[in-house]
Amino acid sequence: MNKLSDTLGRFGGVNLLPVALAAIAFVLIGAPSSWVTLTIAGLSMGMMVFLMASGLSLVFGLMDVLNFGHSAFISFGAFVAASVLAALGGWLDGDNIMLASAALGLALLAAIAFGLAAGLFFETVIIRPVYRDHLRQILITMGALIVSEQIILAIWGGTPMTVPRPAFLHGAWIIGDVSIEIYRVFAFGLGLAVFIGLMVLLNRTRVGLLIRAGVENREMVEALGFKIDRLFIGVFMLGSALAALGGAMWAGYETLITPALGGEMMIVVFIVVIIGGLGSIEGTLLGAIIVGLTANYIGYLAPKLALASNMILMMAILMWRPSGLRPAVK
Amino acid sequence: MTLLSVRDMKTDIGQYAVLHGVSFDVNEGGVFVLLGRNGAGKTTTLRSIMGLWKPSPGSVTFQGEEISGMATADIARKNIAYVPENMGIFGGLTIEENLVLATAKGKFDQTRLSRIYDLFPALEKFWTKQAWSLSGGQKQMLAVARAIVEPRALILIDEPTKGLAPSIVAAMGEAFREIAQSTTILLVEQNFNFARSLGRDMAVIDDGRVVHQGAMADFAADAELQGRLLGLSA
């Protein structure tokens, strides 16, 4: 294993894993057009999962909080965005790209705003009393998740809800034999923009520096004169907003959503956070891309293995790197 | 003039009572050394002063103001710096980032930075390296540099020589001597020779209580007292 790590390190380290995965898949799939379609689908799925998972990774890394209620933000984000899009349905149907873009922007902003507000409430009322107590955190956040799902059922009902998409995100670009779904490109672009934004925040600002330091050693951040509690609230709100944004994007991707959406995605989100390395945004992106690509490649090559592919992937990576691919330094 | 006054400080960690009523005074300027055997309560005393363990009851006054019960961040803002036993550096951050985090406004005072470079040249050499890649001695230098990157009234330093090579310990001693010319240092130290070379005043803690306080010169001259309180042989 050490020899494998050294060899990988010389050629770019774990960052090259998605490239290696894609190369192996290219050989196994055989058809270049299918491979391109699957790769783009995997990358866009990875980016949407990254949006949902990055907040959870930061929250766990910085606050040491096991938030099983994270999926509630994903579900709420999806339903809030879907409701805004449904209410502005008239803006989506016409040929006016500006109006359709405005509707999409408002839907995503509504999801983000809801995530921020819900995150503030969740951190203050539910999480704060159970800091440093993992068992209680699991119990209370699981309880909050159940309550949240019931609230969604009460508001939106149990019938699957259709999510309208703006006309300009319908369809696919056909380049030769390759079909590239437009919504997937949009999801990839948005995920990439959020990743760049997070990297700028974490690496180019004082708040980001504090977050990175806090992930490593909360006590020392306080001993330097910073109130970590305020940082906790900010990070929790950011994480919740990202989850809601991820949920909103996933809703547009699936186009039919149920209250169980968040719970279903949560397994993938946890796998991504674990294999990426807790507290690391780069690790979360890497984990999400690998999970997205693996799910799509395996779904094509061996559909019967698709359900188990993420678990097998997690086991293989944890056997190789027990702390994940790119954990934050502790 | 008394800078820090600790009175009847009692600290429990979980169900264990660690400090049973620690009292001592630190005068302004120079190095005050807290001595004591392993597990006597020295580290807990520093952590309690910083508010990292919550002492009760008792009182801790700094520059005449009660700081016991304050949040750690508020205590640190009184210009008190803390260098913990494990150094507390942020391994994923560069040396520059570790130091800039300790500045008040996110910018370096160039005069102070030059002084840090003079005291610890290795830090300038590895300025952009991540702190986890430094040697143990360099990490300790970084931890101390972080404490002096801003003007401080008091620096609490917990066992800075632990596990360091003799040459690094000597360099650290020189650095502390210079730092103590402008700042008061409250030093917890097990290495008695190192402590003796630096300390002006001292106290010995045993079983969570201060059992002796006085001038270091007097304590260093009393082999019988050293043997009785610290287990040192003549």
Interface residues (C-beta under 8 A of the other chain):
Chain A: R206 L209 L210 R212 A213 V215 E216 N217 E219 M220 V221 E222 A223 L224 G225 F226 K227 I228 A328 V329 K330
Chain B: M50 L52 A71 T72 A73 A76 R77 Y82 P84 G88 I89 F90 G91 G92 L93 E97 V100 L101 A102 G106 Q130 W132 R146
